[in-house]
Amino acid sequence: KAADKPAPQADGAAVETAPEEALSSRESIAKAARISSATVTQIEKIQKSATPELVAAVKAGTITINTAATVASLPEQEQVAAVAGGKKELQQAARQVRAAKAVARAEPESPEGVIARLKQTVAELTAENAALKAQLVALGATPVAAAAAEPESAPWN
């Protein structure tokens, strides 16, 4: 393990590093950057799991670090599709991931569990609909006129 090996210093001497120092280092980075350590963790997740397109969306300011970290947990193809769909599609994908996590935490037969599963289904269908619309636009077609009349956000979101 790297944590068990002494870390070399500039003068060539070795310094023992403890696993606790890694956490301290994250906190030090957060303090120096004036962000929370949770944000540092989210950035690490983005660096580890996000597609280049998702990283570009964060750098461009299209989405927040929080949203990108959530979307980064999706498979690569879904990340790319969400980025292609734009800001609203990225936000919808993040909602879908959060809803799936809420369903996993909820009691399956409780009213909250049923509601969480229904919200997840709605989020998944909405995300799929948006991805299909993005594909239509990419192919040069325009989505059906009825799609333009859809409300921006459902009342249950």
C-alpha angles and dihedrals in degrees: 000000000000092000090059094055122082114253114233119241126214091262092052096255118129125239122198112238120206124207088243090065091066090062090045089051092053089050090048091052090049092049093048091048092043093235132114122269086241088061090051088053090050091050090052090052090050091050091049102041112016124103118238088253091056092048089051090052090055093047090049090052093242092129138013126256089248093055092044092051089052094047090046089071089067123090114274095253091054091048091053091047091050092051090048089054092057134227097326092049091050091051091048091050090052090050089051092053092047091048090051090053090049090052090051090053097045125087104258098227099035118103088248091054092050091047091047091051091048091049089049091051091049090048092049093049092046091050091047090049091051092048090051091049089051090052090051091051091047089052091052097253124122122233116252116282090244089062090060089057093057117116116255094237133014115239092242095060 
